[in-house]
Amino acid sequence: MLTKKQNFLETIHGGKPDRFVNQYEYMNLIFGTDPIGRVNPYPAPGQTIVNAWGVTYSWPEGTPGGFPVHDAAHKLVKDVTKWRDLVHAPNIVFPESEWADAKKAVAAIDKNEVYAAYMVGPGIFEQCHNLMGIDDCLANLYEEPDAMKELIEYITNFELTLAEEITSKMGVNLIFHHDDWGTQISTFFSPDMFKEFFLDSYKKVYGFYKAHGIEIIVHHADSYAATLVPYMIEAGIDVWQGCLSTNNVPELVKKFGPKISFMGDLNNGVLDKADVTDEEIRKEVERTCKQNGKYYFIPNLCQGLPMSTFPGVFEKVSAEIDRMSKEVFK
């Protein structure tokens, strides 16, 4: 029997996997031990915080995650042409001694079995709209492109500093990077606009990681982003996690594997609900496993962490994936 890591690699390279990769099993995410995470925390369910960028974040109980508060009293950047007066990236350069707990946590992971993973978020686009709101952010791409490009460069340089700290001081070998690029049915921007504003930034950031010991880049975007897959490949993404079924995942697997693999096709909006039945979970997992097949695909609830909003849903999905492995991999 292959290790979880071996089975993952056989899956994304079109080799000889002996079962489905079961959601996030191939990565061990490190949380709560590194100094960067302590400086810039994420709210817990039911909590509202102001993060190190000055963005107010709220996570209402019973919702899938937190989101910035963008009313008039809390929006940080109201005029993007004045962003330099308002946006100040937090310090993320720390002495080696402050990384001791993170290094210890990484050292405890059996890297022959799984990847030691670090989650980066928000990504470059999300950081832009966190500062000013999604509507203003998208409008500013049209109305103030020069200011937006300057801000994106500033955020990119922050991410490059973050990448240097992670790769030089932590010892992980997988990066799980969050940046949602669309709604359930469309991207926020055209492929041409993505290329103009964001592609080079991601090529720089992901290129740096790959050049400094990171073996796998997993990009989270639980949205429609099928039209951006060629640019995901160009940017160096190995796995797109969060690909909703609205992307026609079987078609993407057929068209783009083995250049990139797809992790998702089990929509949280369909399964992660209080009244979901075991039969609904069974049918959806069976559908996705049979439609997408053994290669370049990982069945997964699309939410960007190994969890579900409603207790037990994630675990039931995992159990059904194991059942389908026994059926498909005979």
Secondary structure, DSSP 8 states (H G I E B T S, - for coil): ---HHHHHHHHHTTS--SS---TTTTEEE--S-SHHHHHS----TTEEEE-TTS-EEEE-TTSSS-EE--STTT-S-S-GGGHHHH---------GGGGHHHHHHHHTS-TTTSEEEEEE-S-HHHHHHHHH-HHHHHHHHHH-HHHHHHHHHHHHHHHHHHHHHHHHHT---EEEEE---B-SSSBSS-HHHHIIIIIHHHHHHHHHHHHTT--EEEEE--S--GGGHHHHHHHT-SEEEEE-GGG-HHHHHHHHTTTSEEEEEE-HHHHSSTT--HHHHHHHHHHHHHHH-SSSEEEEESSSSS--SSTTHHHHHHHHHHHHHHHH--
